[in-house]
Amino acid sequence: MTFLYILDAVLLVIILAIAGVWAWNKIQAKSIGGELTNEEFKEGMRKAQIVDLREKAPFKRKHIDGARNLPYTMIKYNYTELRPDLPVYLYSDSLTVTLRAARFLKKKGFTSIHWLKDGFENWKGRTKASKY
């Protein structure tokens, strides 16, 4: 009987931890900027810096037309290529990677940071393949 109480307590702690991480991500996301639907992303992309956070190979295969490739693994070295006075629109295949990049840019003084809801996989706009 004691074993079942311990098991219940462990499961409760795990569930609360998962809920806490989810809530923390939501709070952080709102303080950084916010996610944009396909339509919102398309509307603002002409005035924004569009950053593809994926590695070079997936970017070459297909990317949002007008995006620049700044892989997440290199963002801490190359973020100075971006202008902090212009909006930054981020996307990748992983929300976790995108939120990490957004948090990093916020710490570096960027004020208008947004990301594509549901990532590149669900992008409904124009795409392009690199020629090189």
C-alpha positions, -999 to 999 in steps of 0.1 A, spaced: 0 0 0 28 24 8 44 17 -25 13 29 -43 13 61 -23 49 67 -33 42 59 -69 12 83 -69 34 110 -54 61 105 -80 36 106 -108 20 138 -94 54 155 -92 61 145 -128 28 159 -140 32 191 -121 68 195 -135 55 191 -170 27 216 -164 51 240 -149 75 238 -179 46 243 -203 33 273 -183 68 288 -181 73 285 -219 39 302 -224 48 331 -201 83 335 -216 68 334 -251 44 363 -244 72 384 -228 94 379 -259 71 387 -287 48 360 -299 39 335 -324 24 344 -357 -1 325 -379 8 320 -415 -13 350 -425 2 373 -398 37 362 -408 30 369 -445 16 404 -437 46 415 -417 75 398 -435 82 426 -459 92 449 -430 110 422 -410 142 402 -410 132 366 -417 156 341 -401 156 304 -408 171 287 -378 176 253 -395 209 240 -406 223 247 -441 212 215 -459 175 218 -451 176 255 -459 191 248 -493 164 222 -501 136 246 -493 130 278 -473 107 308 -471 113 332 -499 133 361 -486 147 343 -455 183 342 -445 199 312 -430 213 317 -395 214 282 -379 205 280 -342 239 264 -336 256 295 -349 233 323 -336 255 333 -307 283 340 -331 264 356 -360 235 375 -343 253 408 -351 243 403 -387 208 412 -376 196 447 -370 181 451 -335 159 480 -346 139 459 -371 114 431 -363 129 396 -364 107 367 -377 121 333 -368 112 298 -379 125 263 -378 112 228 -374 113 229 -336 94 253 -314 120 246 -286 148 258 -309 128 288 -320 120 299 -284 156 294 -274 168 316 -302 141 342 -294 152 343 -257 188 347 -268 180 376 -291 159 393 -264 189 391 -240 210 408 -267 186 437 -269 162 428 -297 127 441 -289 104 428 -317 108 390 -320 82 368 -335 80 332 -348 60 312 -371 33 292 -353 36 254 -360 70 259 -378 82 257 -413 65 223 -419 31 241 -419 41 271 -439 15 280 -466 34 308 -484 60 311 -511 92 290 -508 124 288 -526 152 264 -531 188 276 -531 207 272 -564 241 266 -547 
